Amino acid sequence: MSDDKTPNELDDFDARLRRAQEGRSADQEDGEFAKTPTQGFGLAFRIGTELVAALAVGLLIGYWLDIWLETTPWMMVVFFFLGSGAGIMNVYRAAQGIGLGVGIGPGGKIVSGKDETDDKKDTAGD
Amino acid sequence: MANPLHQFEINPIVPIKLGGVDASFTNSALMMVITVAVVTLFLTMSMKGRALVPGRWQSMAELCYEFVASMVKDNVGSAGRQYFPFIFSLFMFILFGNLLGLIPYSFTFTSHVAVTLGMALTVFVGVTLIGFIKHGAKFLTLFVPSGVPAVMLILLVPIEILSYLSRPVSLSIRLFANMTAGHTMMKVFAAFIVPLGFLGGWAPFAIDVALTGFEFIVAFLQAYVFAVLSCIYLNDSLHLH
């Protein structure tokens, strides 16, 4: 009985092994479904600080440049606007999960899109 | 009324002076040692049986492992496999630090900027170094958005650099602020329970019960957010757009 089954089982095992190596095991779908609410929460916690942090860094850099170059308060004014720009861009990227470089979502993983996730996986594999 | 910020006070247990620098072994350091010990014990003891069909403890250990493993795989791809130990250690350290800090009379070391900024800067500096090692000077193209007119670059490159520099700040402030705010709030409401007496005390008590549950979510979420953002930053350094 078991001898008859062996080739089949081995084939099945091969297929499962291949799927596991590609990171696409059958039970992954369930896991992702279960994780979705925490990811929404995670994003919500991210966004607030993302905005303030960039502004704070901008102001701090402006403050130090002012002391260094003795241009009070001009550098701080310039970097206030640059910092707010950076903050808004951070939030935009975090919310959209698109774009490039700093603070982008992991290919839309946090945000939503299934197809975006697949895109990411493809590029990651390259 | 008890001071709600008293719980964050750092007290030296073994005073050590290293060349004028106060390097005392504090209650914060003690909690970190306990956290590392508990994580190590939890992982080694629960995996001791190595059963094919896992028991309860082994299931929990495997759950932690698979959670972080899939997080790294989803966010960084297969190139992130070699960084898994670091992300896993980071996640477990923060998670257990947050959870152990919820035990009454213990200390939450993640409620101190010194600790969270230390971890965030480790991630930030490490990720930047990895980027430069993998891509050399080409890594700087991270700050140049593609498909943008040259005039706009004068404005956008500084913004990109600022946005990059804000990473460790937002990473550390988020964890520290959430832990501090939650614990302070719990203490404030707890301080109202006895003064309001047997009739009025139930309201703050009920709020505290709800807050405790909320704090468990926050403890897990903040560890998750910290780890997942480290993965995202790592991904940016490994795969330039």
Chai-1 contact restraints between the chains, C-beta under 6 A:
chainA,res_idxA,chainB,res_idxB,connection_type,confidence,min_distance_angstrom,max_distance_angstrom,comment,restraint_id
A,G23,B,K73,contact,1.0,0.0,6.0,A-B,restraint_1
A,F41,B,L221,contact,1.0,0.0,6.0,A-B,restraint_2
A,G42,B,L221,contact,1.0,0.0,6.0,A-B,restraint_3
A,G42,B,Y224,contact,1.0,0.0,6.0,A-B,restraint_4
A,G42,B,V225,contact,1.0,0.0,6.0,A-B,restraint_5
A,F45,B,V225,contact,1.0,0.0,6.0,A-B,restraint_6
A,T49,B,S170,contact,1.0,0.0,6.0,A-B,restraint_7
A,T49,B,I173,contact,1.0,0.0,6.0,A-B,restraint_8
A,T49,B,R174,contact,1.0,0.0,6.0,A-B,restraint_9
A,E50,B,S170,contact,1.0,0.0,6.0,A-B,restraint_10
A,A53,B,S166,contact,1.0,0.0,6.0,A-B,restraint_11
A,A53,B,V169,contact,1.0,0.0,6.0,A-B,restraint_12
A,A53,B,S170,contact,1.0,0.0,6.0,A-B,restraint_13
A,A53,B,I173,contact,1.0,0.0,6.0,A-B,restraint_14
A,A54,B,L162,contact,1.0,0.0,6.0,A-B,restraint_15
A,A54,B,S163,contact,1.0,0.0,6.0,A-B,restraint_16
A,A54,B,S166,contact,1.0,0.0,6.0,A-B,restraint_17
A,V57,B,L162,contact,1.0,0.0,6.0,A-B,restraint_18
A,V57,B,L165,contact,1.0,0.0,6.0,A-B,restraint_19
A,V57,B,S166,contact,1.0,0.0,6.0,A-B,restraint_20
A,V57,B,V169,contact,1.0,0.0,6.0,A-B,restraint_21
A,G58,B,L162,contact,1.0,0.0,6.0,A-B,restraint_22
A,L82,B,P158,contact,1.0,0.0,6.0,A-B,restraint_23
A,L82,B,I159,contact,1.0,0.0,6.0,A-B,restraint_24
A,L82,B,L162,contact,1.0,0.0,6.0,A-B,restraint_25
A,G83,B,L162,contact,1.0,0.0,6.0,A-B,restraint_26
A,G85,B,I159,contact,1.0,0.0,6.0,A-B,restraint_27
A,A86,B,I159,contact,1.0,0.0,6.0,A-B,restraint_28
A,A86,B,L162,contact,1.0,0.0,6.0,A-B,restraint_29
A,A86,B,S163,contact,1.0,0.0,6.0,A-B,restraint_30
A,M89,B,S163,contact,1.0,0.0,6.0,A-B,restraint_31
A,N90,B,S163,contact,1.0,0.0,6.0,A-B,restraint_32
A,L100,B,H241,contact,1.0,0.0,6.0,A-B,restraint_33
A,G101,B,L142,contact,1.0,0.0,6.0,A-B,restraint_34
A,V102,B,S163,contact,1.0,0.0,6.0,A-B,restraint_35
A,V102,B,Y164,contact,1.0,0.0,6.0,A-B,restraint_36
A,P106,B,N75,contact,1.0,0.0,6.0,A-B,restraint_37
A,P106,B,I232,contact,1.0,0.0,6.0,A-B,restraint_38
A,K109,B,D74,contact,1.0,0.0,6.0,A-B,restraint_39
A,A124,B,G77,contact,1.0,0.0,6.0,A-B,restraint_40
